[in-house]
Amino acid sequence: MKGNTLAKDYYMLGTLDEGSFAKVKVAIHLTTQTMVAIKILKRGTNTDFLVISEIEIMKSLYHRHIIQLLQVFETKHKTYLVMEYASRGSLLRYIKKCGHLGEEEASTIFTELSLAVNYIHSQNIVHRDIKAENILLDWEGHVKLTDFGLGKRLASGEKFKGFCGTAQYCAPEVFDHTQYDGLPTDIWSLGVVLYYLCWPPSLPRDSALQDKVPDPIPELLDSVSPVPRASIPIEEINDYRPHNEAIHQRNISRPMAAS
């Protein structure tokens, strides 16, 4: 049960964000007094394989501009991802608050984001949903790329077919019914983010484009092979930053199922 897995270690402070597939809360780790974000996902749906994939991808990533996964808990009905907390929130919120960014600040943000994307691409991982909402800022204003729910580790020569992502940030080939390479679509999304950094407050909307967007779930089920659930306990996740060291010294036990 949730009380047996989270309440003894974390105290929930409030809700950061809520969407169709997940809720994100801010909490404090009671032992270290470290602030964390906890992403809560439903289990037992046709998107379970995406949650499994997101966990496996995040466990493999360690980069200063990517949100770090700290712990994973599971109950009968929900999965809890305990993650690094980015206190300044999303780039979307920041730009809405501040408006037009100066060239130096925009350049710094874009450079840090590009480093994160270059890193995941070097690991043969495509994000597929790079957008202002999924780019967070820590307390110093540094970029933290997050939300690998649509991410995919690519096999050699693997291509995609069909829509995936957020329409305003998608490359043209994503809307066609032909196969395409995944990594270049992330680069296109980077360009849209750069446009948004320099010319806010909003991205252009195209009603004709929106009409072409199908329900993404069937497309995902066709283009992504389900990842089998691991039979071994979720291992401790390495993170050598001092403020998270105490959390990672604790063993992550086998996910617990509610009775």
N, C-alpha and C positions, 0 to 999 in steps of 0.2 A: 504494500500500500504506500501511497505517497508519504504518509506520516513516518513510515519505517525507513524510507530512503532519503528524504530531503529534510524533513523538519529538524532532525537532530544535528544537522550540519549547516543548514542555511535558513535565514529568516527573510521571507518575502517582503519587499518594501512597496511594490506597486507594479503597474503594467506599463511597459514601454511602447508596445505596438501589438496590434491584433489584426489578423487577416483571415482568409478563408480556410487555410490549412494549418495555421499555427498561431500561438500567442507567445509574446516575449515579455518576461517579467524581469525586474531588477531585484537583486537580493544581496545579502551580505553573508559571507562565509564566517561562521561564528568563531572558529578557532583563530583565523588570521586577520579577521576584520577587513577582508578584501571584498570589494564590490565586484559582483559578477552579473552577467545576463543569463537567464534561463529560458531557453526556447522549448515550448511545450507543444508536442505534436500528437495528434490522434493516431491510434493504432487500429488495425482491423479494417482499413480502407483499401481502395484500389491503388493508392499511392504509397503503400508501405515500402515498396522496393526503392522508391526515391529517398525515403528516410534512411534506409540501410546504406544506400549509395552515398548520401551526404555524410554520414558518420565515417564511412571508410575513407572518403576523400579527405575530410577534415583531420582525421587521425594521422594522415600521411604528410600534412603540410606544416611547415614551420618557417614563418617569414615575418619580419617586423611590420609589414603592411597588410597582413591577413589576420583576421580574428582567430584567436587560438581556442581550440576545443579543449576543455579541462577535464570534464567528467561526463559520463553517460549513465543515466538511470532508466530502467524500464519497469512499468507496471503492466497489468493486464490490458489496460485501455490506453495508456499514454507512454510516450518516450520523452525524457527530459534531457536536453543538451545544456550542460553548464559551460558557459563560454566567457572569454575575456569581455570586460565591460568597456565600451567606448562612451565616455561621459558626455561628449558634446553632441551625440546623436548623429543623424544622417546628414549627408551632404545636401540632400533636398531641403531639409529643414533649415540648414545653415544659410543656404542661398536665398531661400524665401525670407529669412530674417534680415540678411545683410544686403541682398540685392547684388548688383554688379560687382564682381571681384576685380581687384587690381591685377595687372599683368604678372607681377612677381608672385602673388599668392596663388593665382590660377596655375601658373607654371609649376609651383611647388607641389600643389595637389595633384596635378596631372602627371608629373614625374613620378611621384610616389605610387599612384595608381598603376602607371605603366610598369613599374618595377614589380608590383604584385602580379600583374597579368603575365609579364614575361616569365616570372617564376613558375606559375601554374602551367603555362604552356611548355616550359622545359621539363615538366613532369608528365607531359601528354594529357593534361587535364584541360577541358574546355568549360568555362563557367556558364555560358548561355543565358545569363540574365544580368549583365552588367548595366546598372542604372544608378541614378542618384540616391534612390532609396536603399540600395545595397552597398553603398560606400559610406562608412562611418568615420567619425573623427574622434580621436582620443582627447584626453584633457589638455594635451599640448598642441592639438590641432593636426596631428599626423593621421594619414589615411589608414583605414583598416577595411579591407574588402571582406564582405561577409555573404552569407546565404548561398550555399552550394547545393541547394535543393534540386536544381535542374542541371547541376554539373555532371560531367561524365569523363571517366578516364578512357582514353581512346586506345583501341587496338590499332596495330599497324595498318594504315590505309583505310581505316574506318570512315565512313561518310554518313551524313544524316539526310533525311527526307521529311519535309513537313514543318509546320510552324512550331516554334518553341521560344518562350521569352516574353518580353514586353514590346508591343507593336512599335511604339515610337522609337525604340532603340535597335530594332532589328534590321539586319542587312536585307537587301531586296531578294536575294536568293532564298531566304527563309520562307517567303510567301509563294514560291513556285512549287511545282510538283515534280521537281527533279532533284537528284542527289547533290549535296554540297559539302564542302569541307567545313568543319566546325570552328577551327581556330581563327580563320579570317573573320568570322562573324563577331567574335569578341573584339577584334580590332575595329570593326565598323562601330560597334557600341561605344568604344573608347572615343571615337570621333564625335559621336553624338554628345557624350558627356563633356567633351572639350567645348563644343558649341554652347552647351548649357552653362558652363562655367563663365563664359565670356559674354553671352547674350541672353541672360535671364530676362523676365521672370518665368517664362513658360516655353515649352517645346511646341513646335507647330503641330497642329492636329489635322488629320486628313480623314474625313468621314469615309471616303472610298477605301482607304487603307484599312480602317477599322472593320469595314464590311467583309474584308478578305480573311479576317482572323477567325479560325475555327476554334472549337473546343479543344484546348491543348492536351487534355488527358489521353484521348484515344491516340493522338499522334505520338505521345511519349510512350505509350504502351507498345506501339509498333516499332519505334526506333531505338528503344533502350531495353537490353536484355536484363531481366530481373537478377539481382545479386543474391546468391544464397545466404541465408543467415548463418553466421559463424556458430560453431558448436562449442567454442572455448570462451572463457570469460573475457570481457573487454579489458584490454591491458591498460596499464598506466600510460598516460600520454606525456611525452617529454616536453618540458618547457623550462628553460634555464634562466628566465628572468626572475630576479630576486623576489618581487612582490607576489609571485605565484608559486614560489619554491615549496612552501609549507603544504600547499594543497597537493602538489604532485608527489610529496613524500608519502602520502597516504595511499594505500592500495585500493584500487577500484574493484569491488567485489563483483561476483556474478550478478547480472541483472535479476532483480527480484520480481516475481509475479504476484499479483494480488490474489489472495485466497477467495 
